[in-house]
Amino acid sequence: MTRLNIIVLQQFVMIFGSIFIWWNLSPAVDGVLGDLPLQPVCKYWRTVCIQNVLKASIVLLLFLAHMCSVFYYLWIDKEPNVLAMIALTLLVSNELSNRLFAVVLAVVFVLAGLWVAFLPPVVRHVTVEIENLPKAQKGFTVALLSDLHIGPTVGCSKIQKMVDVINPFKPDVIAISGDLADGLVHNLKKAAYPLMNLTSKYGIYFATGNHEYLHGNVDEWFVFLKKIEIIPLHNKNKKILVGNSRICIAGADDLFAEHSRLAGHVMDYKKALRGCKKNDTTIMLIHQPNAVRIILNDVETAKNIDLILSGHTHAGQMYVFVPVVYFWNAYFRGLYYDKATRTYVYVSSGVNYFGPPVKVFDGSEIILIKLV
């Protein structure tokens, strides 16, 4: 392979990496800084200065990374040129500085992740245009709550903050799409009690995630949720009347359910949809994006689903896991549209986090979906 071919191949691969990094970091800078409660003057300087400086730093870092590979093959003379020295940042001759830089950068990312994890979730407004949506359902709102992970580091006060964030929007329906808790009911029910303060016009619905099957018997959570007026959708659906039209809210057990060997627990999306009519607006709760892909591959069944609400990915949660999570899951984060079935899919990065209280910038969210 010629030198030119090597350079072109390297740059081609790196461009994809750079685009991926920019697409994730640039909105994160806007999202995190955009939610700070700053005074108008401070907000002006933040918008004009801090965000632009941070974005420029990202661009500079990516540019220098590209230049590093170029300077290994081009512009080599008796003495290194200045640009090469800057781009390569004295990788060999200044090893201590580079190690220090790596440590500082790691600490900054961890501290930033801690900060984001402890902030209240951001409410993201999403409009979904459903084909032939009945007039009575125009403007119908669904609040998607995914991956609450009530457990060792997510307690009563954090759940109450989430409730306080979403209730003022008065959603018509609240959908909890899995991974509600990381533990047993008798240990975590006090932490989960603020869920009874959630309010919606047509009810609150829950479908299991993989974590429900990692901690004891999920049926105990079903009993608790019913007591606080949250409806578990255990491979079933609930019809609600909106004017003279109907919405079918369906939910299937998580893809991991069959591995738990709990009697009666398996992902049975066909059973979950049984009774949903073609004229109904059908919204389905399914936790894992890979399970969504399985459903959409069944075109005859999926073409009657208008919207699927999912979670699970946490948008990678920590930057080191982002590429793995991105390629491992059929859908990563945000709104998707499947042309074959005319079905919309929304994947939330989750209200909270799993494990260590660290999350990528702009990662904790509540999704408020408006049907039009």
Phi, psi and omega in degrees: 000130181289163180301318180298318179298320179297314181298314181298316180297315179300313182295322180298314179294317182292329179299318177299318178296319180294318178298317180298315179297316181296316180299330181270320185279321183298310177295329180296319178299314179296318184293313183292311181289331181290343182260003179286135180280075183258156176292159183307316181294315179297322180297322179298311181293326178297315183293316184283325190254293192298312181299316181294321179296316180296317179294320178297324178295321177296314179299317180297316179299316179294319179298315180294327177297319177294319181294329179304312182293324180295316184288350173286341186239336185238160173059043179260124184226192180302317177238146178299140176281164186299317181298321178296319179298319180291313184296318182276351175048039175054049187302325183266311187285343182233054185298321181299316180297321181290324176294319178297318178299318180296318180295314180299316180298319179297317179297318180299315180295320179294314179297320178296320178295322176297316181299313180297319182297329183267354174284153173298150179296148178274140176270121179253129181265125182232133177254129179240123183266101181274131180294131178058037178293128178302147183302324182294339182263358178298125181090001177299134185243140177235125175265119180264118175245120181231148172055060177287326176050051174299127184178216187304323183242004176237108185243198186303313184295323181290322178292322178296323177298319178298316179299317180295331179287317189272328185302321180300340180278349177049060180294151177289323179222144171245127181244122177254108190260055169096166182053055179289318188213156176242068180165185183274154182299315185292341176271328192245359185297327178294322177292332183271350184304326178302342178300334179291347179272354176296139180231138174206159186288320187244013173113168180240130187234148185223136170235148187288154170245180181295328184290336176298335183265003179263353186226088174070208186264115182296337179299331177294325175292323177301317179298315180297315182297321178298324180295328180258021172064039169250130188266113175286132177256086184268081186055047178209183183219168178225129178262138176233141179268128176237103187065233177257018180239173186227142173244133178254115178261113183245153177212136179244152176300158182293157179303330182279351189304316184295334178285343180284341180060028172276131183301130176083003181249113177197150179288108180235082185290331179293320176295320180298328183268355183298124181101346174283122184273161180298327181279350177285151166274114187256123177243128184241138175259122177213128194289309189264134177301328178292330174290324176301317180298320178300316180295315182293334177291338173271080191300318183299325178280314187290337183293347177265004178258128181271324185211132175245132181249126188222177179204234169079321190283334185057017185053031180093337181064305177236145188305325183296334182266350186305309181299320181296312181296322181299315184273342182281332185255147180297326177226147188255302182194141175103196185263132178232159178225125179263111186294324184296325183251352185058040181250134174270146177231131172239126177249118179270147175279357172099153177286320183232213189219166174247135178079230182297140181285064180226132180213147182299156180309140173066028190260341182263122190211153166244132183257123177252105185262131178247125179273134179225000000 
